């Protein structure tokens, strides 16, 4: 059986555009390795997700959404940022194929401009 290599990203955005794109895979790996080594703990995936959720909650007027999405390893933060700059709606549609962390996932979503 062939193993699928992937990166897990968290994306936050509103109708005003992309807010943040973070590749969580290397952050999670670094956090695990620092815990094993008994050294100072690095930022964890949970802390990043919590910060993004809090930001979205305090900006409810912007109707922000936060999504987790697992993508092929060929996707990078840089390639997703470029896609977001070229076609913000495409990045929102891609994110919405993942798991909703925060925000309303309704069929009448606003188009990102």
N, C-alpha and C positions, 0 to 999 in steps of 0.2 A: 504494500500500500504506500502510495506517495504522500509525503507529509506536506501540508500547505504552510508556507511561511507567510506571516502576515505582520502588519503593524496595526496597533489599535490607536485611534485618534479620538480626541474630544474636540468638538467644534461648537462654538457659540456664535450666534448671529441674531439679528433682528431684521425688520424690514428696511432698516437703514444700511445694512451690509454685514459683512463678516466681522466679528469681534475678536475671535481667537481660534487658532488651530494649533493643537499640541499633540505631538507623537508621544503617547504614554508608554510605549514598549521599552525604550531605553531607560526611562525614568524608573519603571518598575524593576527592571534588571539591576540598576544601580542601587536601588533601595534594598533589594534582597541581598545583594552582595555585601553591602555595608552592615546589614544586620548579622549575616553569617560571620563576617570578620570581627564583629564586636566593636567596630568603630562608630564614629558619629553617624547617626542616621541621616540620610539624605531626604529630600522631599518625597513624599509618597504620592501615589496616584490618588488616594483618598483625599489628601490635603488639596491637591489641585482641583479635583472635582468639587470639593466643598467650597473653595474660593470662587469657582465659576458659578455655582448655584447661588451663593450669597450675592454675588454681583448681579445676577439675573433677577433675584428677588427684590433687590433694592432699586432696580430699574424696570419695574413692572410696566410702567407707562410705555416702554419701548417694545413690550411683548417679545422679550428675548426667548430663545430656545437654546438648549444645550443637549447635544447628542453624542453618543459613543458609536463609533463605526469601525469595523474591522475590514481592512483593505489589504490587497496584495502588497508584498514587500517593495514592489517597484514604486509605490506611492511614497512621497516624502512630504515633510512640512512645506518645503519650498515649492514642490509641484502643486500642492493643494492651494497654497497662497496665490500662486500664479493663476490657477484656474479660477479662484475666487475673485481675482482682479479682472480677469477677462470675461467671466460669466458668473456673477454672484448667484444667480438662480440655480445654475448647474451644481454648485457646491452645496447649496441648501437641499436640493433634491437628493444628492448623494448622501448627505448626512442623515436625511429623513428615512433612509433605508436601514439605518442602524437602530440603536436602542435609545429611546427618549429618556433623558435624565431630568430635564426641567423644561417647562413650557407647555403650551397647549398644542397637542397634536391633532388638530381638527382638519376636516376635509376642505375648509374654506380659508386656508392659510394665505397670508399676504404674500405677494410676490416681492422678492428682494430686488431693489434697484441699485 
